[in-house]
Each structure stands twice: as C-alpha cells, then as structure tokens.
Amino acid sequence: MSLDITSRIVLGVVVIDMHGRLCLLEVALRAHIDELLDEGHRDFVLNLADVPYIDSFGLGQLVSIWTRLQARGGQFILLRPTDRIRKLFQITRLNSVFRTEGEETQAIRTARRSSSGNRSTAVTISQSALEIV
C-alpha cells in the first residue's frame, strides 16, 4: 500500500493528510515537505489518523524531517496518531521529541503559537531506538 499525501494551508499552517503505510522506500512525504520548505512554509501538522503502520525507515524519515524543520526554524505537530503509532513513539522515546494533538484545531493553534517562540531544542536519538521497531 503506497502512501497518499494531500496538503492544505489553514491559517498559515500546512496540514498534510496521509493515508497508507509510512515504510521502507516510501520517500514521498520527505519530498513533499522539501517542496513546501522551498516555497517558504515552516509550520506543519501531519495528520496520522489514516496511517496504520510506520516501520524504522518511516521513523527515520520523521526524525529527518523534524531535524530539517528545526534547522530552518520550523516544526511539525503530529495529529491523531493511532494507538499503535503512539505505542511505537513511546517504545522509541520519540514521544519526548514529537508533539502530538488529538484535534486539528488545537494542532493548528499549537503550531501557530509555537512559530512565534524560541525553538532551539537539541535532541539526540540513538540508532538503537530506531532498530526496536
């Protein structure tokens, strides 16, 4: 199952809706976000409600995207991760890195509010944490 991606802009925040699995060889998300970064967008909400599975490659992509956004003064909020994905973030301790929200309006509000604040955060993620998946 490939990953289908659509995006829309709400109050200056890019909301990316994803449907499918984020796994090995699926690089569409990273390419899509790179295009949006080149257009000047910095604040993102990634809707994971219809993403039932993320493997270690997919986790690596999220970490890579998060790192690029941080370096450019941007961020992302993860919207509605499934229970399985929440558990994955807990196991890998990425729940301490990624911000999640349960409602789209709150995620957009959080992204807008955070865009005016200081975002200098240093995080080290070990390779072993990604290999747990």
Stockholm file with secondary structure:
# STOCKHOLM 1.0

chainA/1-133         MSLDITSRIVLGVVVIDMHGRLCLLEVALRAHIDELLDEGHRDFVLNLADVPYIDSFGLGQLVSIWTRLQARGGQFILLRPTDRIRKLFQITRLNSVFRTEGEETQAIRTARRSSSGNRSTAVTISQSALEIV
#=GR chainA/1-133 SS CCCEEEEEEETTEEEEEEESCBCTTCCHHHHHHHHHHHTTCCEEEEEEEECCCBCHHHHHHHHHHHHHHHHTTCEEEEECCCHHHHHHHHHHTGGGTSEEESSHHHHHHHHHHHTTSCCCCCCCCCHHHHHTC
#=GC SS_cons         CCCEEEEEEETTEEEEEEESCBCTTCCHHHHHHHHHHHTTCCEEEEEEEECCCBCHHHHHHHHHHHHHHHHTTCEEEEECCCHHHHHHHHHHTGGGTSEEESSHHHHHHHHHHHTTSCCCCCCCCCHHHHHTC
//
